[in-house]
Amino acid sequence: MKSYRKELWFKTDTRRQLINITPQVQQCLNESGIKEGILLCNAMHITSSVFINDDESGLHHDFEVWLEKLAPEKPYSQYRHNGFEDNADAHLKRTVMGREVVAAVTNGQLDFGPWEQIFYGEFDGKRSKRVLVKIIGE
């Protein structure tokens, strides 16, 4: 059995952003040489997320609106965590959107349904953050 590990780095210009990282993850799979196995992709920061969904701009807008209703950024004073930071909402948004995805690898490809894509969700951006890609298989 083979094992592959790589860190992908992202830095957004805005506080919140969704980035389709499927091409970078597929590139990792190509580099690994693994044809059959399992791929794990997870955010390495507690205010960012990795999740699978459709790459459709209306849906991305809906995520933003829905998450902001669930955990509004402001007023900062509504959160006890915000005594030294202003990112409590980002922690909550990450919890809702999830930390990682696991995908089957078949014939050297991500074994996805027709519209599935992997996204990096940034909820407290404007600084560099990591995503781990770990692949095991043969």
Stockholm file with secondary structure:
# STOCKHOLM 1.0

chainA/1-138         MKSYRKELWFKTDTRRQLINITPQVQQCLNESGIKEGILLCNAMHITSSVFINDDESGLHHDFEVWLEKLAPEKPYSQYRHNGFEDNADAHLKRTVMGREVVAAVTNGQLDFGPWEQIFYGEFDGKRSKRVLVKIIGE
#=GR chainA/1-138 SS CEEEEEEEEECCSSSSEEEECHHHHHHHHHHHTCCSEEEEEEESSTTEEEEEECCCHHHHHHHHHHHHHHSCSCCGGGCGGGGTCSCHHHHHHHHHHCSEEEEEEETTEECCCTTCEEEEEESSCSSCEEEEEEEEEC
#=GC SS_cons         CEEEEEEEEECCSSSSEEEECHHHHHHHHHHHTCCSEEEEEEESSTTEEEEEECCCHHHHHHHHHHHHHHSCSCCGGGCGGGGTCSCHHHHHHHHHHCSEEEEEEETTEECCCTTCEEEEEESSCSSCEEEEEEEEEC
//
